[in-house]
Amino acid sequence: MWGIIIAIISGAFMSIQGVFNTGVTKQTGIWVCSSFVQFTAFLACLGAWYVTGRDHSFSELLKIDNKYMLLGGVIGAAITYTVIKSVETLGPARANMFIITSQMLVAYLIELLGIFGAEKVDFEWRKLIGIIIIIIGIITFKWK
């Protein structure tokens, strides 16, 4: 249950952040906004690391087996950019519908193929039907 609550909070934060970042971008430009977002996220993470006891050190990053997994920050910058542009062009609700649907599709493919260290799962029709229902929901929401 706790995982579901955290996921719901995460989704709410992502929607709010997309709107905030789009508003800042209109006044400053996308790269200034994105840089500020990433920098303040860095400071927030450093603060949280400091407050929570610093169980791990940054030197442990050098020991990561799959170095490609260190691209999370680069992907984070790409996420910031693409969310801003999608909210700017589609509006918050429509942008988030496409973002969430894309997340579902890609996450399911990652699980099906067992890539990036994810546990491989068997194909299930009910999951594919769920994604199709989401797509039908987008069409219904967008329909005029």
Secondary structure as the mmCIF struct_conf table of DSSP 4:
data_model
#
loop_
_struct_conf.conf_type_id
_struct_conf.id
_struct_conf.beg_label_comp_id
_struct_conf.beg_label_asym_id
_struct_conf.beg_label_seq_id
_struct_conf.end_label_comp_id
_struct_conf.end_label_asym_id
_struct_conf.end_label_seq_id
HELX_RH_AL_P HELX_RH_AL_P1 TRP A 2 THR A 28
HELX_RH_AL_P HELX_RH_AL_P2 ILE A 30 VAL A 51
TURN_TY1_P TURN_TY1_P1 THR A 52 GLY A 53
BEND BEND1 HIS A 56 HIS A 56
HELX_RH_3T_P HELX_RH_3T_P1 PHE A 58 LYS A 63
BEND BEND2 ASP A 65 ASN A 66
HELX_RH_3T_P HELX_RH_3T_P2 LYS A 67 LEU A 71
HELX_RH_AL_P HELX_RH_AL_P3 GLY A 72 LEU A 90
HELX_RH_AL_P HELX_RH_AL_P4 PRO A 92 LEU A 113
TURN_TY1_P TURN_TY1_P2 GLY A 114 GLY A 114
TURN_TY1_P TURN_TY1_P3 PHE A 116 GLY A 117
HELX_LH_PP_P HELX_LH_PP_P1 ALA A 118 LYS A 120
HELX_RH_AL_P HELX_RH_AL_P5 TRP A 125 LYS A 142
#
